[in-house]
Amino acid sequence: MNNLDVEAVDDIDTPTGVDAPDYVLYGGKGGVGKTTCAAATALASARDGTATLVVSTDPAHSLSDTLETQIPAEPTRIREDVPLFAAEIDPEAAVGEGPLGMEDDALGGLGGMLGGDDGPLGGGAGDDPVGGDDGLLGGSMPGADEAAAMRLLLDYIDDDRFDRVVVDTAPTGHTLRLLELPETMDSMVGKILQLRERFSGMMGNLGGMFGADEDVDPEEGIDDLRELSDRIEHLRAILRDPTKTDFRVVMVPEELSVVESERLLGQLREFDIPVGTVVVNRVMQDPSEVLGRDVDIAGPNHDDCEFCARRWQVQQDALARAQDLFRGHEVRRVPLFAEEVHGERLLAVVAACLD
């Protein structure tokens, strides 16, 4: 019998870098493997000497498990040999610190003036759309983890410590509507200025009528809104620039995941955010077949395992259904491994599949 030239996993030529822009965002339904992909991408990027930050807003703290090291809430270098930084954020704490990178009290007074409990844009207790506990910019709104990811992007997007930022829970769905805030804020600022010009010396009385504190400086609130608007506009421009950002949709080869991914792509198109890559994770193919070279990793036996053969057929049907989704995008396949993906050994394989 001829001896096969099988390459050991530890000897795989791991990518000497990542063919991606400065910002890589992994989006998709929970549980499809975004954290694994983000960790693999960040590790491969750092191995090339690129100072890389990987950020997770997953409350389960699975990034720590995947990289097999305790990751703090603030960006910290976690490797001595390569410039790999990581942060694992508590979404509720991150949003509570300031919804989009600004202190809550910076917008609180203006929020009260425009839409507090009794304000013209409010709707009762807790309905302040600007600075309240359950308002548009903060509090415990749905998708708080994604809002935290947006805030963190604002924090780290121009941080000189990092040459690349990888986010494993990318903003999706209704959270992307935060990108519409510059237009909304421009309109709000215009209305405030009109009020100030028309009523000038009566602003103090108007502030009391609309629920604002008497000592609130309207000009200070306007400046805060303008600053936040500028920061979001900056983020929006970067997210829409494919030379700076690669938004990667992660899915598994199942019909429901295909449908959800198509919905996500539609939402991203609505906000003019291009998707460069679609990652199909947990494909029941032999890792050697996916990589295009022989590696000593166990794969499914479609010939002798009826379960494997049937699952592979289901996946093939889902992949056929996804052809429209794949069109115009780079498609990367990551095999289903027999063991959990954590640590450098298998992350190197995942990175090779994503390269």
Secondary structure, 3 states (H helix, E strand, C coil): CCCCCCECHHHCCCCCCCCCCCEEEEECCCCCCHHHHHHHHHHHHHHCCCCEEEEECCCCCHHHHHHCCCCCCCCEECCCCCCEEEEECCHHHHHHCCCCCCCHHHHHHHHHHHHCCCCCCCCCCCCCCCCCCCCCCCCCCCCHHHHHHHHHHHHHCCCCCCCEEEECCCCCHHHHHHHHHHHHHHHHHHHHHHHHHHHHHHHHHHHHHCCCCCCCCHHHHHHHHHHHHHHHHHHHHHHCCCCCEEEEEEECCCHHHHHHHHHHHHHHHHCCCCEEEEEEEEECCCHHHHHCCCECCCCCCCCCCHHHHHHHHHHHHHHHHCHHHHCCCEEEEEECCCCCCCCHHHHHHHHHHHC
